[in-house]
Amino acid sequence: MKQMMLARVVCGALLGACTPLGLWIYEDPIVTVARVTLELREPRSSAASPVVVALDVHNRNDFPLSTTRMELSLRLDGIPIGRLKQDNRVAVATDGVSTVALPLKLEKQATPSHLRTLDTGSHVFLVSGRATFETPIGTRKVHFAEQGEMIFGRRSEE
């Protein structure tokens, strides 16, 4: 009986030793949508995108992280509006939330006239993508997706 118990303890210790220590002390960041903006009314340069998605990146670790690649797509009312594939380094604060604003490349369906129809009222958004992070334990790819309803346009002032 004691030998069986000892064998189980030794087996458990060996299995536990096989798990890299970094996985015990590291948590993947949580990526959520902070806001989606359409900037159609204000003058802008021809190179600037009228569609911007801001993401909140919550780093729950006690050490800083940084992104090496961001990929995402946006749909409004089921229509593809824009996407982004960008290799760049963005620092993510230690044990906190960092907000990253990302201008999107417009899809073919996102014509100026179609975007103007989305500029007011309530619309359903779907943002999905993947963020690649550089961490002390190596590269991590974090998938995210969020769907919800947003109100665009100016609100009436009372």
Secondary structure, DSSP 4 states (H G I P E B T S, - for coil): -HHHHHHHHHHHHHHHHHS-HHHHH--PPEEEEEEEEE--SS---TTS-SEEEEEEEEE-SSS-EEEEEEEEEEEETTEEEEEEEE---EEE-TTEEEEEEEEPEEPTT--HHHHHHHSSEEEEEEEEEEEEEEETTEEEEEEEEEEEEEEESPPPP-
